[in-house]
């Protein structure tokens, strides 16, 4: 599934920004539209634990985390 992210005071950059979504969630196709908007493709493994997952977006030393931002049901 494609997931969109909007940040405030962020510096997302194509090729430098990484997204992680916890164990069992593969993140691919990170596409940065501008310094505050990006999309990413999430693929959830069938064996992934159910429940909330925190999403972390990292660009260089900048890190933004959304606690419990994604739920596997």
Buried (B, 14 or more C-beta within 10 A) or exposed (E): EEBEBEBEEBBBBEEEBBBBBBEBBEBEEBBBEEBBBBBBBBEBEEEBEEEEBEBBBBBEEBEBEBEEBBEBE
